[in-house]
Amino acid sequence: MGGDPMKVAGIGCRNDTPLAALTQAVAKLDADILAGIAIRAPLLEQLSQALDLPLQIVEIAGIETPSQSPRIQALHATGSVAEAAALVAAGPTAKLTQPRIVSECGRITIAIAEVS
């Protein structure tokens, strides 16, 4: 892995998110790995293939995140799907280097965690 940190893009999205919008939002990032939750696996697997990046499906319940969405807390027991997915996939020494950002369409959240 050399000296460059591994960048994990945690992705949260609504169930009606078009693949094209997701691809456009994530393609701008310099990520090495994609991460998300099982309920979105079919869409994220398509994204993984489109961008030729590995995908990790992770459990996020109970993961503390800087961002706090009451709706996401009620649904997934964490404040942000994107932040929690990035942190879990990057491992215990990971640092969140890009807190949750929301796409222009409002259906996608992305966060970046890095581990050296």
N, C-alpha and C positions, 0 to 999 in steps of 0.2 A: 504494500500500500504506500510505500515511500513516506514522504513527509506531509503529504496533503491529507487533510481530514476527510473522512467519509461523510457525505451529506445525505441525509435521509429526508425525503419530502413526505410529511404526513398529510393525508388528504381526507377531507370530509366533504360530503356532497349530499344533495337531496336526491330522492329516488327518481326524479324526472329529469335529471341532468343529462343533456345530450353529450355523447362521446366527443363530438367536435369541440364543444365548449371546454370540456375537461382537458382535452389534448392541448388546446391553445393556451390554457392557463398554466399547465404544468410544463409545457415545452420551453417556456421562457426561463425556467429555473435550471440551475446547474446541479441537478441531483444525481446521486449514484444509485439510489434505491428508492422505491415508492413504498409507502405503508398506509394501510387502511384497515377497516373493520370488516368482519365476515359478511354482514348484511349487504355490503357494497362490493363484495368480491367479484361477481360477474362483470360489472362495469370496470372495476379496477384491473381485472385481468386483461380486458380489451385494451385499456390504456397502456398497461405494461408491454403488451405486444406491439402496439403502435409506436411506442417510444423506445422499444428495445431496452427496457430497464427491468431489473428484478423487482418482484413484489413480495412484501411480507404482510400477511394478514395477522393482526395482533388483537389481544384482549386489552381493553382500555379502562374497564371499570375500576374506580378507586385511584386512578392516576391524577395527581395534583397538577394543575395547569395555571399559568398566569391569567389567561382569559377565562371568563366565567359567563357562560350562557345558561340561564335558568332552564330553557327548553332542552338543551343538550344534557344538562345535569340530570333532569328528570328522566330522559330517555336512556342515557348511557352511563350514568354515575361518574361523570367527569365534566369539567367545564368546557373542554374543546376537543372534539374528535381529532382534528388535525394536529394539535399540539401533543396530545396524549399518544397518538399513533406514532408520530415522529420520535418522541422520547423513548417509547417502549422498543421500537424497532432498532434504534441506535444503541440501546443498551444502558447499563447502569452508570456509566461515566459520561453519558451524553449531556450536552448543553444545548439549550434552545437558542439558536442564533438568529432566527427569524420568527417572531411570534406570529400567531394566526393573522393572515390577511384574507380578505373576502374578495372574490372575483367581481368583475364588473357586472356580471349577470346576477350576482347575489346568491347563486346556488352552490358555490364551491368555496371551501376554506382550505388554505394551505399553510403549513408551518414547516420550518427547516430545523432539524437538530443535527449536530455534528459530534463526531467522536474521532479523536486522533489515533 
